[in-house]
């Protein structure tokens, strides 16, 4: 038998403590708004303001709660502060072995035309071009837990007045990452980032990276320029290893490596890793890491394959919270909603890392009542468990919102008016 009252109290207390940390040096009304949004996401598993407002269970008309949250979403101007506080909170999990998964996604809004600066994006599920927004994300995978923490997330549109390019949006995220963590970690990027600008960016800053190369790229090998695929086809696989593919299936692959350089930065020594076992065309990975043996080469492969975790993260964000069904129309509101949801998932990630140590996390996983064993990517089970517990709570998060340290004095006019009553 589960003690839902006790569990809901512990979750609320933990969430309010987390929220207090990320809202340090922010005004009380804005800090209250942040806590209410974080709680509302978890209580409703939704990004609809109506569902979030019902979860708050306030003693005022529902319409008033929705209007207040909507105003705060649109006018919220403390994005930099709470993002910095959040990064400071998770920074203890970041090390030289952290893998930063860099990738883009999209929010598809094909059934409406009334959203601000609505763009044209490629739907990752269907491959069709639809109305929507671009999302650029960087998620960190820690060595010990291997679960994604969002460290940067931004919704943007090419229809905005100050928009320059998708590469510019990517560099904004990468530069912020560098400001926060310096040279720590390894950046893992897909073929969409096979661009001389990114290679120059990482090599100039001496930041470690693994980028999957396109077939039409030219490289320098043994002093001669050659197409990368022609070079890869000369290597049939000197070593072999077992790795997991996107679906978690164990696959045997063969791999080799070769020293290369790029024509645009010929003075920088790089490594090409050729991997066979994921289709007819070999997977070609370019990295600044110089392997001296099989083990280090295998590490490069596994670093890149871990990048697929960000796709699981995108899927979780969209499915579990129905993120694409976001209904606030202002782009500022959408950005604030995205940031707060990313931070909420960060809270879930912190619960996930304690599943072998925290009784609360173990109880949440038990409440989720999975048919099979809880998978390594346990975010779904954690959110389902929290949702089940909070749905049984009689009260919202109001009692955990810090009260003012002083009473608001009545105005002098009111005091005078009372004297004549």
QUISUL-V345748 format. One record per backbone hydrogen bond with DSSP energy under -1.0 kcal/mol. CO is the residue of the C=O (numbers start at 0). NH is the residue of the N-H. If there is no record, write none. Layout:
CO_NH / CO_NH
This chain:
1_3 / 2_6 / 3_7 / 4_8 / 5_9 / 6_10 / 7_11 / 8_12 / 9_13 / 10_14 / 11_15 / 12_16 / 13_17 / 14_18 / 15_19 / 16_20 / 17_21 / 18_22 / 20_23 / 22_25 / 26_30 / 27_31 / 28_32 / 29_33 / 30_34 / 31_35 / 32_36 / 33_37 / 34_38 / 35_39 / 36_40 / 37_41 / 38_42 / 39_43 / 40_44 / 47_51 / 48_52 / 49_53 / 50_54 / 51_55 / 60_64 / 61_65 / 62_66 / 63_67 / 64_68 / 65_69 / 66_70 / 67_71 / 68_72 / 69_73 / 70_74 / 71_75 / 77_81 / 78_82 / 79_83 / 80_84 / 81_85 / 82_86 / 83_87 / 84_88 / 85_89 / 86_90 / 89_92 / 90_93 / 94_97 / 97_185 / 98_140 / 99_187 / 100_138 / 102_136 / 104_134 / 106_132 / 118_131 / 120_129 / 122_126 / 127_122 / 129_120 / 130_108 / 131_118 / 132_106 / 133_155 / 134_104 / 135_153 / 136_102 / 137_150 / 137_151 / 138_100 / 139_148 / 140_98 / 141_145 / 148_139 / 151_137 / 153_135 / 155_133 / 156_159 / 164_168 / 165_169 / 166_170 / 167_171 / 168_172 / 169_173 / 170_174 / 171_175 / 172_176 / 173_177 / 174_178 / 175_179 / 176_180 / 177_181 / 180_183 / 185_99 / 186_209 / 187_101 / 188_211 / 189_192 / 190_193 / 192_194 / 194_198 / 195_199 / 196_200 / 197_201 / 198_202 / 199_203 / 200_204 / 201_206 / 207_186 / 208_287 / 209_188 / 210_285 / 213_216 / 216_227 / 218_225 / 219_260 / 220_223 / 223_220 / 225_218 / 226_230 / 227_231 / 228_232 / 230_233 / 231_234 / 238_254 / 240_252 / 242_250 / 244_247 / 248_244 / 250_242 / 252_240 / 253_275 / 254_238 / 255_273 / 257_271 / 259_269 / 260_219 / 261_264 / 264_267 / 269_259 / 270_286 / 271_257 / 272_284 / 273_255 / 274_282 / 275_253 / 282_274 / 283_212 / 284_272 / 285_210 / 286_270 / 292_296 / 293_297 / 294_298 / 295_299 / 296_300 / 297_301 / 298_302 / 299_303 / 300_304 / 301_305 / 303_306 / 304_307 / 305_308 / 306_309 / 307_311 / 308_312 / 309_313 / 310_314 / 311_315 / 312_316 / 313_317 / 314_318 / 315_319 / 321_324 / 322_325 / 328_115 / 329_333 / 330_334 / 331_335 / 332_336 / 333_337 / 334_338 / 335_339 / 336_340 / 337_341 / 338_342 / 339_343 / 340_344 / 341_345 / 342_346 / 343_347 / 344_348 / 345_349 / 346_350 / 347_351 / 348_352 / 350_353 / 351_354 / 353_356 / 353_357 / 357_361 / 358_362 / 359_363 / 360_364 / 361_365 / 362_366 / 363_367 / 365_368 / 375_377 / 377_381 / 378_382 / 379_383 / 380_384 / 381_385 / 382_386 / 383_387 / 384_388 / 385_389 / 386_390 / 389_392 / 396_399 / 397_400 / 410_414 / 411_415 / 412_416 / 413_417 / 414_418 / 417_420
